[in-house]
Amino acid sequence: MTLRPVCLDAGPFRLRPWRGDDAAVVLAAYRDPEIRIRSLSSVDDLSAATAWIDERIDGWRSGAAAAFAVIDPTSGAVLGNVRLRIDHPPVEGEVGYWTLPAARGRRVASTALDAVSGWAFGVLGLARLRLIHAVTNPASCRVADRGGFRFDRELPPGGRWPTPGHLHLRGAGDQTQPPALAVTRMRMSSTGEGVRPVVVPGCRSDI
């Protein structure tokens, strides 16, 4: 399965696929101690940043994952990252994210999570999403809650996660966030076959 790259409208933010010319932003992000310590990736130079982006582009092409840069729609500046990894068969998925230091405190991550969740449920037809973070990262508990992910249980170390973690879940039928939090705006297709992301003018979804 190949995923068609799209841009998503997330209220005060826009989500678009990562592109090759974002390498400098990715490198700067991974120089932040908070992102480095919480991430499963290592990016130490521009070559590694380019490889990081290439991996995310490949995710769209293979259908294994959809990775978005979260941007300010006015300036075009990148604010953060959100990635949806899709299980096979494609019934469930797992989300991950980070926010650049200058953009923290603006609910970038929770708003982007809500947007990607709406797209995953409404367009991709996934039934449930997982969010896992380290027990030592309480800020991610707050992000998960604001993004509509309820706490499920604590996980022991294992697999991709070397430390104990918190598992949060969100199902397709779960109550969405209140109107105070911007969510992805969807519309019915002209054929009535389901929802489609609103086209964002001037937003390049090509990779």
C-alpha positions, 0 to 999 in steps of 0.5 A, a space after each residue: 500500500 502506498 500513501 498519497 502525501 497530503 497536507 492537513 489543516 490543523 487550525 492554527 497550524 498546517 501539517 505537510 510531508 517532510 522535504 529534502 530542503 528541511 534537513 537543516 531544521 531537522 539537524 537543529 531539532 536533534 541538537 536540542 537535549 530534550 529531543 535527543 534524549 527522548 528520540 529513538 533516532 540519532 541525527 548528528 550532521 546534515 548527512 544524517 538529517 537527510 537520511 532521516 528525511 529520506 526514511 520518512 519519504 520512504 514511509 509514504 511510498 511503502 505505506 508504512 508511515 506518514 510523517 508530517 512537519 508541523 508548520 506556522 501557516 503564516 511564516 512557513 517555519 517548521 515548529 515540530 514533527 508528528 509521525 504515524 506508523 501503520 501496522 500491517 494489516 492496517 488496523 492500528 497505528 502508533 504516533 510519535 512527535 517532537 516540538 522545537 524549543 521555540 514553539 513549546 507552550 503553544 500546544 503544537 504537539 497535541 493539536 497536530 496529534 488530534 489532526 493526524 488522528 482525525 485523518 487516520 480514522 476518517 481517511 485511512 480507516 484505522 480503528 485505534 492509535 497508540 502513543 508510548 512515552 517514557 515514564 520520566 516524561 510527564 509532559 508527554 502525558 499532558 500532550 497525550 491527554 490534550 490530543 485525545 489519548 487516554 492513559 491505558 497502562 505502564 509498560 516494562 522496558 522492552 522492544 524499541 523502548 529501553 526504559 519503562 513507558 506509559 501507553 496511551 490509546 485513542 480509538 476511532 469512536 472516542 470522544 474528540 477534543 472540545 472546540 477550544 482545541 483546533 482539530 483537523 477540518 474534514 469534508 465529505 467527498 463529492 461522491 459521498 464516499 467519505 471524508 477527505 482532508 481540506 486542501 490547504 492553499 499553497 501547501 506543497 504536499 509533494 515529496 
